Every structure is written in structure tokens, then in C-alpha cells.
Amino acid sequence: MRPIARIFPIAALVALLGPSCAKDAPPKVTGPTIVLITLDTTRADAVGAWGGPAGITPTLDALAARGARFVWAFSHAPTTLSSHASMFTGLDPHGHAVPRNGVPLFESHTTVAERLVHHGFETLAVLGSSAVDRSTGVLQGFTAVDDSLSVDQGRRFEDTAPKVTARALRLVDDREGGKPLFLWVHYFDAHSPYAPPPEVAQRFVPPNVKPTAPMEGDDHNLGFGERVRQGQASAEEMAYWRGLYHGEVHVADAGMGALLDGLRARGLLNDAWIVVAADHGEMFYEVTDRPMGHGPDIDPPVTHVPLVITREGPGAPAPRDVNEPVALSDLGPTLLSLAGHPEALGDGRDLLPSARGEPLAPRALFLEATRVPSLPRDGTWDNLQAERGVIWQDVMMMRTPWLPTEGPTLVRIGADGVVVFEDNSAALGLTGMLNGWDGRAPRGRAQETPEGTMRDALKALGYLEE
């Protein structure tokens, strides 16, 4: 287990320094509780409120029914660390320069937690995986962090939702209090390997189906993903693995429900904003040459994510759907606005007005995959050869640099779901936007990729391919 990291509390420091320092202490700051819950690897269509199968996500469905459901929220990158860096800085990957897991956020960036501390908030973080631990830089500004992860997966540490919830409530109970609270809780269950408890698994997998191959293969046996690629997988087996995934999403949703119940019992939701977002989704069988995972693609299954903003207590907005496309980089300034301190952070937009029914000004949203054919060594941005795309209003364009003869793919997003179409003039305009974004890319950080165990871990997670 990893120990809890805690920054020395300011109030205790003042007490030690004596009354001459204490008399200059700022007055008590008040504000709403803000709870941010991030669900790792949770695609939008695994959630009932986004059309997913019934019974998987009752907690999130209930929150969506009474809050603002952002129908078309997108992750800029299918990577845990890069996506969380976007949430906390208001920047896309070319702004915060985090190309993939294992390459930390620069300390020079300002995070939403740092801003909230400045405004008098106590900021707590509870992690479900070491993919966003203290070494990653995204914890800048958190006054207390619990990353005491108990499950050693060999290449990373993680924890199950019930344990994450219990740790979160303990950390809340141990806080000093007297300040408004910002609590971030990260659930990692939906990430592979899919292994929900048996009593959960049997609810979501077809009966009497036993897999003929493990999800991940080795030198002697084909993994199930490879069987899909070779056309050897049966429909029953494909439903089995997807059912296990749904079971893991359900476990995370139940953990989130227990967390909110615990906070409510402690009186912390009497005046509170609750924000739930996934960092990215998961590919299954939509692209048969790259099934089951995330990293090489930016297709909607891995970039279209659930996002809900709701409030308990006075001033709760009416339930509504927001249909304009939004991105995870919009969360940073939104969280500041929920705290009562609307101010710019990165390039993101404040989503609170749209949650209250006001129109949302459009902006181009850029996306890029995080698994590339080879790591660049010439100083260029790491992901320029990865699949990439742009969303403008209701159109998403995707292109793959190493397959130039295939041309870009256009999809329209809206009431009919995701619909592929062709429009040469639209493709030309969006290509210009994407080229402009790539022209503003930072220098590459491939040389910073750690050696040894971390490199092995990144390869195992699908973020490196050499």
C-alpha cells in the first residue's frame, strides 16, 4: 500500500507560529461543496442516460435526470493522464503538453485546484489508479491526497470502487473543516482487465458462455482481441467480454452512489455541486483491426464520454440536455464558476450558463490518439502521426496521417447519433483547422519517456508501440 500524502495544514502552521501571525489570518471563506467524480474508461453508450443498457448505471442516470446532461462531451485524448490534465488546466494536449500516461504535467501550468486553494477551498483527491498519482503533476494544488492503492497489478497500482469510496469518506472525515470543500474522486474499475465480482458479472454476461481465450494474449496463446482481428470470435464470446466491461462500469457507478450517500449523511451535500465525467471511453468491436482497448483511435466510442453537472441545495438549475459539443478542457473554468469564482482557465469555456439554459458559443475541439506507430526522435510533438480530429459544431472529422490515401472521415453528431457522410468543402475547412492546431503543437517529449518498469507499463496499457 502507498501512504497518504498530506500537505501540512495552514491552520496548524498558524497555530504553531503563535497569535502574532494568527491575528492576520484571512476571514473564514464560505462556498458550496464541489464534488468531481471521474470514471475511467467509460464510454457514453455504456450509460443508461446515453442510451446504454438498463441497469448498468442507476446512480449516474439519476444524476443526469435531475441535472444538466451534456449529450456530446468529448475527451481530447484517449489517455487517463492527458484527459485529466485537460480537465484541470482548461487546455487540450497541445496546450498542456501531456502526450500520454507517464509523461507528467509541467509544474508551470496552473490547475483548477491551485485556483480553488487561492479562493479558500480545501482540496482533496482520492485516486483509483497510479496513472494519476503524485508523479504525474495533475495533483498540483490538492491539500490532501489519498493514493493508498492496495491492488498491485504488476505494472500499476489500482483499487476497486468500494475501497476508493471508503478511502474518500475517511479522508473527508479527517479534514480540518471550516473551509469550502473541493473533492475529486477517481474510479478506475472500467479499465481492463475486466474482472467484476462474480455476482455482478452474472448479471451482465450471457449465460453458459466461457471464453476460449484470455483478453490479453502471451507468447503461447492468442488473446481474445487477436481472435476478433482474425475473425475467429463468436458473437457469444464478444457479448461475454462486453458484459464484463459493463459489470465493471456498474461497480464504479455503485461506488459513486455509496460515496454520495456518505457525503449526504455527513451534511456535505446540503449546498453542493456534483460533476461526473469520464476521462475517455473504450473500443470494442467497431474497428476490428484494433478491438478492445483505447489509445490508437479517436472514434466516438473512445472519445465520446458522459458528462453531468447537477446541484443539491438552493439554486439548482432545471434538468436539461445540452446538445452543443463540449470538451473535457471546459471543466476547469466550469469548476471555478461553480465555486463562485468565474474566471478564465486555459482555453476552456464555463459550462454553467449552458447548464442553466443559455446558448453555448461554439469553439473548435481538437482530438488526437496517443498510441503512434513509432515515437518521434526529431523533436516534433509525439502524437503528430497518431489519428487526429476536429469537431466544429455538429461535424467531427477524423484522419490518419499514415493512411493519406484513405482521406478524412466525416461524421455528423446529433439526434440521429453518429452518421458518416461526405462533404468535400466541409472536409477542406476542417482540415485547415486541424493543420493550424498541429502547427501550434509543442515540442515532443518522447525523450522524457521513462525507461524500465514505467516504459513496460505504458506498453502494456497500449500507449507505446516501438
Protein Blocks (a to p, Z undefined) as FASTA:
>chain_A
ZZddddddfklmmmmnojklmmmpccddddddddddddehiafklpfknopaehklmmlm
mmmmmmccdfbacdfbdcfklmmmmmmnopafklnopabghiacdfkbccfklmmmmnop
acddddfbfklmmknopmgoiabdcfbdfbdghjaccddfklmmmmmmmmmmmpnghiac
ddddddfklpccddddfklmmmmgcehiacfbdfbdcfkbccfklmmmnopacfklmmmm
mmmmmmmmmmmmmmmmmmmmmmmmnopmmpccdddddfbdcdfklpmmlggiahjaccfk
lmmccdddddedehiacddddfbdcdfklmmmmmmmmnopacdehjbdcfklmmnopacd
ddddddddfbdfbdcfehpafklmpccdddehjaccdddfklmmnopadddddjkopadd
ddfklmmmmmmmmmmmmmmpccdfklmpcghjllmmmmmnopacZZ
